[in-house]
Amino acid sequence: MAHSGGDSIGEIPYRPVFVGAMKEELDALLGRYPTKMAALLPTLWMVQRERGWVSEEAMVEVAQVLELTPAYVKGVVTFYTMYHQHPVGRYFIQVCTTSPCGACGAEKVVETLLDKTGCGDLGATSPDGRFTVIEVECLGACGFATPILVNDEFIESVTPEKVPQILSQFK
Amino acid sequence: MGYPHKTHPKETPILSKYFGEPQARTLEGWKQRGGYRALQQALGMTPADIVNVVKESGLRGRGGAGFPTGSKWSFMKPGDGKAHYLCVNADESEPGTFKDREIMRWTPHALLEGTAIAAYAIGAEVAYIYIRGEFTEPLRVMEAAVKEAYDAGILGKNAMGSGQRIDVHVHRGAGAYICGEETALMNSLEGRRGNPRIKPPFPAVAGLFGQPTTINNVETLAAVPHILNNGAAWYKALCLSNPKSTGSKLFSVCGNVSRPGNYEVTMGFPFKDFLYDLCGGPLPGRKFKAVIPGGSSVPIQTMEEAEGTLMDYEGFVAKGTMLGSGGVIIFDDSQCMVKHIARFARFYAHESCAQCTQCREGTAWTTKILERIEAGGGTMQDFDTLLELADNMTGKTICVLSDSCAAPVVSGIQKFKHEFEAHITGKRCPYRATAAA
């Protein structure tokens, strides 16, 4: 996942996402739906793919390209849990802790991840900027407890013992 | 071939026959296994004839509600001059359920073929497959399969040379359990917050983009090609108990059990054999204590109830619960039921879209009370409060999310009241010391 986006709530000027190849990809996407609004979720996914998160400035740009208001876009962004509204670690780790995984030891997996990544707390990013760990509701792989999602990589049957080896794959 | 376990001799592997077989994922591999014959056949039939075959087969929705699929399709009136849409519900998020994930991962073309047949049968030129955002691998596999199908002329303006336009697009969700509710899914697809809509109007009248829409679950559509290939009578004959429940059904099994995974059995299969034979029974030295057989939204069963159940829509109802999505969650004697019921309540509180007061407030209050009981701070009055809350959360909201939160609470208090009482009188969780590591 690219995390090189320059947009910030500071001095660096905002660079539009939807230029060049990204604009072409967006135009192709719009062809799938009878309304521009319907392309909102996939458009936000494109922003997150490029920038690692969805900033306020990006929401304004998305509103412009889809002919919506920034407030409307923010209303949608905040409804869904997978759009990051602030920068996160290079590797964003989601751990399922819903009951079926809870019954199989998910809590210990979370504890171990928080410890071994150096994140300390849920939602906090490790000091080296490498990891952010959060608990999520059912990832839909309950027979393979405990599943985790590291960016777009789905890993099944994680145990506390496997955590160090898994983390070593993500530099 | 099974996944992750080998197919058990008592299974009926129809949908799951090629799970675990990577070659079945490709268009070429799928065609070698008889793929797209059913679509070819369907495109030579009238839509009404297809609907009749599906009606005759007895196929019912596999997403949870069990509505007869052919009847649902017949609500779409041909020649009304409107754009029709098909939505495929691949937002599988019901705790305990992971069957659609395996269908998409291993047999993406089975879903595409069923989708194309359904689209044609309901007069839709466009279908959207709405896949939950966390299903990164199924998304990749489905997108690759869609591309293959377009490149081969199976989908597109002239599907398989029939002159019929069938476009199928994969649409990625972004993390919201409620988007599995059909009208919330449509709102989400339209680029809105995933709030369920008040019905009526029903989707067949005014659904996606305000147009007549049918929405089907992944497993339902994956069964359709088999019905066309083998005939309605063949499908109808797959029945071990009540004739209103036909065909095979995938059950996802998780929790404290020897062999978690997906199993496909004929409707009406004995639950006892399923739990102890197919799934291998409890973990060594443990005993099963409770089962939630149809995803977290259905009432909890005691083992006595579960062991007398026949696995079909009517069989689960007869034993105080529902077939639901077929997500079987098993808890053994090391587990604290209060803790798990509280955790389910927390799930629903987190996933409430917050439109309806009864749900927004009810799920949150229920969670707080249950967590307080679990932590040792409960009182005997909490039972009345919880049951009154549950009553106010049942049948009084736009969708059934709050009902789903209430179901495990009410059934949990009914069937495992002694565990709640032990927490209250002992002022602590009696399972803390022995909880599984």
Interface residues (C-beta under 8 A of the other chain):
Chain A: R32 P34 T35 M37 A38 A39 L40 L41 P42 L44 W45 L66 L68 G75 V76 F79 Y80 T81 M82 Y83 Q94 T97 T98 S99 P100 G102 A103 C104 G105 K108 V136 E137 C138 L139 G140 A141 C142 G143 F144 A145 L149 D152 E153 F154
Chain B: P4 A83 E92 S93 E94 P95 G96 T97 F98 R101 R132 G133 E134 F135 T136 E137 D167 H169 H171 R172 G173 A174 G175 A176 Y177 S188 L189 E190 G191 R192 R193 G194 F209 S252 V253 C254 G255 N256 P260 G261 N262 S296 G327 I329 F331 Q335 K339 H340 R343 F344 F347 H350 E351 C353 A436 A437
